[in-house]
């Protein structure tokens, strides 16, 4: 019953947004704000092109690769920093700098380093998402009760067992929370990177559409990105998180 009610609320919200969008588009010129039907027609036209699915696949591959690398590196370094206060204090200024550098700057650096290639976009996604995951994992690791660790050692548990039994259950909630944010940032910054330094992908097509003032296509690509983000979060990240924390629901 709750699921049906939630679906109804989501559909109502979507209807309200579409109604506001349609009414607003009638008050403005089409190149400023195209209506929902115009955007839908543009989307259908895009799907029929030969490059549509290739561009979508290229962007998804770049984002996923950058995100996976950032999750692995950020988690490992975050755990190391949480376990070693000396290392954490030494490298803390570096993490602060990484968290403040914008994705546009990383995009410029990536183009200088790698040119117009997949590596540029992957680098931008990685350098934007990794510090976020690292910081959250580091903070979560510091919340581990040292008494539990000492108790585990008194029972002669090795390092692997301590990490698996104590650290991982503590880190997982922070990891999924950071992953949601990092994945969303990854999608957004991938567009910046592809707009500046790519010859394919959704960001590249967005730039071409904007250069030719094809606003309906710009909106169509944008809506597609939003749908992808929602589907991946609700269809992959949330189910995995729910399965891992099913013991909390029992």
Residue, then its C-alpha position, 0 to 999 in steps of 0.5 A: x500500500x505504501x509503495x502504491x501511495x509513493x508511486x502516486x505521489x511521484x506521478x502527481x509530482x511529475x504531472x505538476x512539473x510537466x504542467x508548469x513546464x508547458x505553461x512556462x514554455x507558452x510564455x517564452x520563445x521556443x529557443x529559450x524554453x521549448x515545451x515538453x512535446x517539442x523536447x519529446x519530438x527532439x528525443x525521438x529524432x535523436x534516437x533515430x540517429x546513427x550515433x545516439x546509442x554510441x554516444x550514450x554508451x561512451x558517456x556511461x562507460x566513462x562515468x562508470x570507469x571514473x566512478x569505480x576507480x574513485x570508489x576503490x582508491x577513495x575507500x582504500x585511502x580513507x581506511x588507511x587514513x582512519x587507521x593511521x592518524x599520522x598519515x591522515x594529519x600529514x596528507x590532510x592539506x592535500x585532501x582539502x585542496x582536492x576538495x576545493x578544485x573545481x571540475x572545470x579546472x580538472x577538465x582543463x588539466x585533463x585536456x593538457x595531459x591526455x588531449x581529446x580522449x576518454x582518459x580526459x573525461x575519466x580523469x575529471x570524474x575520478x578527481x571530482x568523486x574520489x576526494x568526496x568518497x575518501x573524506x566520507x570513508x575517512x570520517x566513518x573509519x574514525x568513528x570505529x570504537x577502539x575498544x572493539x578493535x582491542x577486544x577483537x585483538x584480545x580474541x586473536x583476530x587477525x587484521x583481515x577479520x578486524x576489517x571485515x567484522x568491525x570496519x566494513x559494517x561501520x564504513x558501508x553506510x558512509x560509503x553508500x551515502x558518498x557513492x550517491x553524491x559522487x555518482x551524481x557529481x560524476x554525471x555532471x562533471x562528465x558533461x563538463x569534460x565532454x563539452x570541453x575535451x571530447x569528440x563523442x558522448x552526450x556532453x559533446x552532442x550537447x555542445x553541438x546542439x547549443x552551438x546550433x541553438x537547438x534548444x529542444x535537443x539540449x533539453x532532450x539530452x538533459x532529460x535523458x541524463x536525469x532519467x539515467x541517474x534516477x534509474x541507476x540510483x533506484x535500480x542499482x545503488x538502492x537495491x544493493x544498499x537495501x540487500x546489504x543492510x537487510x538485517x536492519x529491517x528484520 
